[in-house]
Amino acid sequence: MAGATGRLGRHVVDVLAERGYQIVPMSRATGVDIITGEGLAEALTGVDVILDVAAWHDSDQEAATEFFRTATRNLHEAGRSAGAGLVVAASIIGNDKATAGFVASQQVHEEGHLSGPLPARILRAAQFHEFVGQLLDWRRGDVAHVPALPTQLVACRTVAETLVDLATDPEPPARPDPGTPIPEIAGPRRETMAEAAQLLGARRGVKVVAVDGSGLPDAEIAAAGAFLPGPHAELAGPTFREWLDTQP
């Protein structure tokens, strides 16, 4: 599994382990680099399904696009040589509408998987509950300015469970029909990112001020709901407030 030690990857590892599957965690921390290819062939030996939840570390579109282009190509080529039968990858809801930033880089990520030599399944997810804390960590001083853009936050654990369901579906893998919507997973409650941040800020003693998102990539289409789940999306809890109540 690529990205095994990341924010989402840790949860995927937990779900796989709980369901009794053997896991080969792949990250630089485990000696596998999906960009340089170091350790990749050895890690994929005997693997049936490749899970790709690797992520780039900043929002620069060009750098993120190159990361996903290279990583996807390497995973498919090494996976084919190793005899893997399927790749399952995490993506972002609304990336097909994005024109800039990290979200737009997911277009190359998805296309690389869907056009690669191995059959691939994609799961588009809403923004994670866990991302809200990162927004507060990025603040300067005692006040966090968070965009009041609509979202339908989902827990990483919920996304991980859905990814594992896709990866272990007994149906024979097939290339998706171009007219079939890519599966989506989102939380059950629509809110703004600022509203969620205010809930967390109240617990951390951080003042959160809602802003309009000006200057962010695709803020105008985001405000119009471009990154909200479609009518075919699976909606699953917990809500952000419910999830927050379970955090230490």
C-alpha positions as CSV (number, residue, x, y, z in Angstrom):
1,M,0.0,0.0,0.0
2,A,1.5,3.3,-1.1
3,G,1.3,6.1,1.5
4,A,0.9,3.7,4.4
5,T,2.2,6.1,7.0
6,G,0.2,9.1,5.9
7,R,-3.0,10.7,7.3
8,L,-5.3,8.4,5.4
9,G,-2.9,5.5,5.0
10,R,-2.7,4.8,8.7
11,H,-6.4,4.2,8.8
12,V,-6.3,2.0,5.7
13,V,-3.6,-0.1,7.4
14,D,-5.8,-0.4,10.5
15,V,-8.9,-1.5,8.6
16,L,-7.0,-4.1,6.5
17,A,-5.4,-5.5,9.7
18,E,-8.8,-5.7,11.5
19,R,-10.2,-7.6,8.5
20,G,-7.4,-10.1,8.5
21,Y,-5.5,-9.1,5.3
22,Q,-1.8,-9.2,4.8
23,I,-0.4,-5.7,4.3
24,V,2.8,-4.5,2.7
25,P,3.2,-0.9,3.8
26,M,5.0,1.3,1.3
27,S,6.5,4.7,2.2
28,R,9.9,6.2,2.4
29,A,9.8,5.3,6.1
30,T,9.6,1.6,5.2
31,G,12.3,1.9,2.6
32,V,10.1,2.1,-0.5
33,D,10.1,5.2,-2.7
34,I,7.4,5.3,-5.3
35,I,9.1,8.2,-7.2
36,T,12.6,6.8,-7.5
37,G,11.3,3.2,-7.5
38,E,13.7,2.2,-4.7
39,G,12.4,-0.9,-3.0
40,L,9.2,-0.9,-5.1
41,A,9.6,-4.2,-7.0
42,E,10.5,-6.1,-3.9
43,A,7.6,-4.6,-2.0
44,L,5.1,-5.6,-4.7
45,T,6.2,-9.2,-5.0
46,G,3.2,-11.4,-4.4
47,V,0.8,-8.5,-4.0
48,D,-2.7,-9.0,-5.5
49,V,-4.1,-5.4,-5.0
50,I,-2.2,-2.1,-4.8
51,L,-3.8,0.6,-2.7
52,D,-2.6,4.1,-3.6
53,V,-3.2,6.7,-0.9
54,A,0.1,8.5,-1.3
55,A,-0.1,12.3,-1.2
56,W,2.0,15.3,-2.1
57,H,3.0,17.6,0.8
58,D,2.0,21.1,-0.6
59,S,-0.5,22.8,-2.8
60,D,1.7,23.7,-5.8
61,Q,-0.1,22.3,-8.8
62,E,2.9,21.7,-11.0
63,A,4.9,19.8,-8.4
64,A,1.9,17.8,-7.3
65,T,1.0,16.9,-10.9
66,E,4.6,15.7,-11.5
67,F,4.5,13.6,-8.3
68,F,1.2,11.9,-9.2
69,R,2.2,11.3,-12.8
70,T,5.5,9.6,-11.8
71,A,4.1,7.7,-8.9
72,T,1.1,6.4,-10.8
73,R,3.3,5.2,-13.7
74,N,5.8,3.5,-11.4
75,L,3.0,1.7,-9.4
76,H,1.4,0.4,-12.6
77,E,4.7,-0.7,-14.2
78,A,6.1,-2.4,-11.1
79,G,2.6,-3.8,-10.3
80,R,2.3,-5.4,-13.7
81,S,5.7,-6.9,-13.5
82,A,4.9,-8.3,-10.1
83,G,1.6,-9.8,-11.3
84,A,-0.8,-7.6,-9.3
85,G,-4.4,-7.6,-10.6
86,L,-5.9,-4.3,-9.5
87,V,-5.0,-0.8,-8.3
88,V,-7.4,1.2,-6.0
89,A,-6.7,4.9,-5.5
90,A,-8.0,7.7,-3.4
91,S,-8.8,11.0,-5.1
92,I,-10.8,14.2,-4.4
93,I,-14.5,15.0,-5.1
94,G,-14.8,17.8,-7.8
95,N,-11.3,17.5,-9.1
96,D,-12.7,17.3,-12.6
97,K,-14.0,20.8,-12.2
98,A,-10.8,22.3,-10.7
99,T,-8.6,24.6,-12.8
100,A,-5.7,25.2,-10.4
101,G,-3.9,24.0,-7.2
102,F,-3.6,20.6,-5.6
103,V,-7.1,19.5,-6.4
104,A,-6.5,20.0,-10.1
105,S,-3.5,17.7,-9.9
106,Q,-5.9,14.8,-9.2
107,Q,-7.0,14.9,-12.8
108,V,-3.6,13.5,-13.9
109,H,-3.6,11.1,-10.9
110,E,-6.9,9.6,-12.0
111,E,-6.1,9.5,-15.7
112,G,-2.8,7.8,-15.0
113,H,-4.6,5.1,-13.1
114,L,-7.5,4.6,-15.5
115,S,-5.3,4.5,-18.6
116,G,-2.5,2.4,-17.0
117,P,-1.9,-1.3,-17.8
118,L,-3.6,-2.5,-14.6
119,P,-7.4,-2.3,-14.0
120,A,-8.0,0.5,-11.6
121,R,-10.8,1.7,-9.2
122,I,-11.0,5.3,-8.0
123,L,-12.7,6.6,-4.9
124,R,-13.2,10.4,-4.7
125,A,-13.5,11.6,-1.1
126,A,-14.6,14.9,0.4
127,Q,-12.1,16.8,2.6
128,F,-11.2,15.0,5.8
129,H,-12.2,15.9,9.3
130,E,-8.5,15.7,10.2
131,F,-7.7,18.6,7.8
132,V,-9.5,21.1,10.0
133,G,-6.8,21.0,12.6
134,Q,-4.1,21.6,10.0
135,L,-5.9,24.8,9.0
136,L,-5.6,26.0,12.6
137,D,-1.9,25.0,12.8
138,W,-1.3,27.2,9.7
139,R,-2.5,30.3,11.5
140,R,-0.3,33.3,12.2
141,G,-0.6,34.6,15.7
142,D,-3.7,33.9,17.8
143,V,-6.3,34.2,15.0
144,A,-7.0,31.6,12.3
145,H,-8.6,33.0,9.1
146,V,-10.5,30.1,7.5
147,P,-12.6,30.3,4.3
148,A,-16.3,30.0,4.6
149,L,-16.5,27.6,1.7
150,P,-19.1,24.8,1.6
151,T,-17.9,21.3,2.4
152,Q,-19.2,17.9,3.5
153,L,-16.3,16.7,5.7
154,V,-15.7,13.0,6.1
155,A,-13.6,11.0,8.6
156,C,-10.4,9.4,7.4
157,R,-11.6,6.1,9.0
158,T,-14.8,6.2,6.9
159,V,-12.8,6.8,3.7
160,A,-10.4,4.0,4.6
161,E,-13.3,1.5,5.2
162,T,-14.8,2.4,1.8
163,L,-11.4,2.1,0.0
164,V,-10.9,-1.4,1.5
165,D,-14.4,-2.4,0.4
166,L,-13.5,-1.4,-3.2
167,A,-10.1,-3.2,-2.9
168,T,-11.7,-6.5,-1.7
169,D,-14.8,-6.5,-3.8
170,P,-14.9,-10.1,-5.2
171,E,-16.3,-8.9,-8.6
172,P,-13.8,-9.3,-11.4
173,P,-12.0,-5.9,-11.9
174,A,-13.0,-4.2,-15.1
175,R,-12.2,-0.8,-16.7
176,P,-15.1,1.5,-15.8
177,D,-17.6,2.6,-18.4
178,P,-16.9,6.2,-19.4
179,G,-20.5,7.0,-18.5
180,T,-20.4,5.5,-15.0
181,P,-19.8,8.1,-12.2
182,I,-16.7,7.6,-10.2
183,P,-17.7,6.5,-6.6
184,E,-17.7,9.3,-4.0
185,I,-17.7,9.3,-0.2
186,A,-18.6,12.3,1.9
187,G,-19.9,13.1,5.3
188,P,-23.6,13.4,6.2
189,R,-23.7,17.1,7.0
190,R,-23.1,20.2,4.8
191,E,-21.3,23.0,6.5
192,T,-18.6,25.6,5.8
193,M,-15.0,24.9,6.6
194,A,-15.0,28.0,8.8
195,E,-17.9,26.6,10.9
196,A,-16.0,23.3,11.5
197,A,-12.9,25.2,12.3
198,Q,-14.8,27.3,14.9
199,L,-15.9,24.2,16.7
200,L,-12.3,22.9,16.9
201,G,-11.0,26.4,17.7
202,A,-13.3,26.7,20.7
203,R,-11.7,23.6,22.1
204,R,-8.2,24.7,21.4
205,G,-8.6,28.3,22.5
206,V,-8.1,29.6,19.0
207,K,-10.2,32.4,17.6
208,V,-11.4,31.5,14.1
209,V,-12.6,34.2,11.7
210,A,-14.5,33.3,8.6
211,V,-13.2,34.8,5.3
212,D,-14.5,34.5,1.7
213,G,-11.7,32.5,0.3
214,S,-10.4,35.1,-2.1
215,G,-7.1,34.2,-3.5
216,L,-7.5,30.5,-3.0
217,P,-7.5,28.3,-6.2
218,D,-11.0,28.0,-7.6
219,A,-12.6,29.8,-4.7
220,E,-15.5,31.0,-6.9
221,I,-16.5,27.6,-8.1
222,A,-15.9,26.2,-4.6
223,A,-18.4,28.7,-3.2
224,A,-20.9,27.5,-5.8
225,G,-20.6,23.9,-4.6
226,A,-18.2,22.5,-7.2
227,F,-16.4,20.3,-4.6
228,L,-19.6,19.0,-2.8
229,P,-20.6,15.4,-3.4
230,G,-22.8,14.4,-6.3
231,P,-26.2,12.7,-6.1
232,H,-24.6,9.3,-6.4
233,A,-22.2,9.8,-3.5
234,E,-22.3,7.6,-0.4
235,L,-22.8,9.7,2.7
236,A,-21.5,8.3,5.9
237,G,-20.9,9.5,9.4
238,P,-19.7,10.6,11.8
239,T,-20.4,14.3,11.4
240,F,-17.5,16.6,12.3
241,R,-19.0,17.4,15.7
242,E,-19.5,13.7,16.5
243,W,-16.0,12.9,15.4
244,L,-14.6,15.8,17.4
245,D,-16.3,14.5,20.6
246,T,-14.3,11.2,20.2
247,Q,-10.9,12.9,20.0
248,P,-8.6,13.1,23.0
